[in-house]
Each structure stands twice: as C-alpha cells, then as structure tokens.
C-alpha cells in the first residue's frame, strides 16, 4: 500500500512538473514571438503611417468641431450684442 501511495505521489509530481514546463515553454514562445514582432522593422514601418494617419484624422476632426463651435459661439455673441444694442437704442429714443 505504501508503495502504491508513493507511486501516486511521484506520478503526481511528475505530472505537475511536465505541465509546468509545458506552460513555461508556451509562455516563453509567446513572449519571443511578441519580441520578434516588436523588433521587426518592416512591421513597425507599416504600422507607424497607419497610426499617424489615424491620429491626424482625429486631430483634423477635432479642429473642425472646434472651428464650428467657435463660429456658433461667435454668431450667438453677435446676436446678443445686437439685441443689447437695439434695446439700448430703443431706451435712448
């Protein structure tokens, strides 16, 4: 019975060691692939213009929105100024 229990414990330890080494190997392989992908100049060269173009498009959209907002605010202020001036003119007459 003791031999059977010892064999089971030993088998469990071997199985745990095998699974651990497999998991470690997979993690190392994934990390090495990631490092290769990050260091590959052609991938970086292809990726950068797309990213910069996307950022530039977002910046242009923000500028357009700000210009439209500024124009709307300017029109609103002009209308309020005209209203105030016309009221003052009417009060003066």
C-alpha positions in Angstrom: 0.0 0.0 0.0 2.8 2.4 0.9 4.5 1.6 -2.5 1.2 2.4 -4.3 0.8 5.7 -2.4 4.4 6.7 -3.1 4.0 5.8 -6.8 0.8 8.0 -6.9 2.7 10.9 -5.2 5.6 10.5 -7.6 3.3 10.3 -10.6 1.5 13.5 -9.4 4.8 15.3 -9.0 6.0 14.2 -12.5 2.7 15.3 -14.0 2.9 18.7 -12.3 6.5 19.2 -13.4 5.5 18.2 -17.0 2.6 20.6 -17.1 4.7 23.4 -15.6 7.4 23.0 -18.1 4.8 23.0 -20.9 3.2 26.1 -19.6 6.6 27.8 -19.3 7.6 26.8 -22.8 4.4 28.2 -24.2 4.8 31.4 -22.3 8.4 31.7 -23.5 7.4 31.0 -27.1 4.6 33.7 -27.0 7.0 36.2 -25.4 9.6 35.5 -28.1 7.1 35.9 -30.9 6.0 39.2 -29.3 9.6 40.5 -29.1 10.2 39.5 -32.7 7.1 41.2 -33.8 8.0 44.4 -31.9 11.6 44.5 -33.2 10.7 43.7 -36.8 11.4 46.9 -38.7 9.0 46.2 -41.6 6.1 45.7 -39.3 6.9 48.9 -37.4 7.3 50.7 -40.7 3.9 49.5 -41.9 2.2 50.2 -38.6 3.5 53.8 -37.9 2.0 55.5 -41.0 -1.4 54.0 -40.3 -1.3 55.1 -36.7 -0.1 58.6 -37.7 -2.8 58.9 -40.4 -5.5 57.9 -37.8 -4.2 60.4 -35.3 -4.1 63.1 -37.9 -7.6 62.3 -39.0 -8.8 62.6 -35.4 -6.9 65.9 -34.9 -8.5 67.3 -38.1 -11.9 66.2 -36.9 -11.4 67.9 -33.5 -10.1 71.1 -35.3 -13.3 71.1 -37.5 -15.5 70.7 -34.5 -13.7 73.5 -32.6 -14.0 75.8 -35.6 -17.7 75.0 -35.9 -18.2 75.6 -32.2 -16.2 78.8 -32.3 -18.3 80.0 -35.2 -21.5 79.2 -33.5 -20.4 80.9 -30.3 -19.4 84.0 -32.3 -22.8 84.1 -34.0 -24.6 83.8 -30.7 -22.5 86.6 -29.2 -23.1 88.8 -32.2 -26.8 88.2 -31.9 -26.8 89.0 -28.2 -24.7 92.2 -28.8 -27.2 93.3 -31.5 -30.1 92.7 -29.2 -28.5 94.6 -26.3 -27.5 97.5 -28.6 -31.0 97.6 -30.1 -32.6 97.7 -26.6 -30.3 100.5 -25.5 -31.0 102.4 -28.7 -34.8 102.0 -28.1 -34.4 103.1 -24.5 -32.4 106.1 -25.6 -35.1 107.2 -28.1 
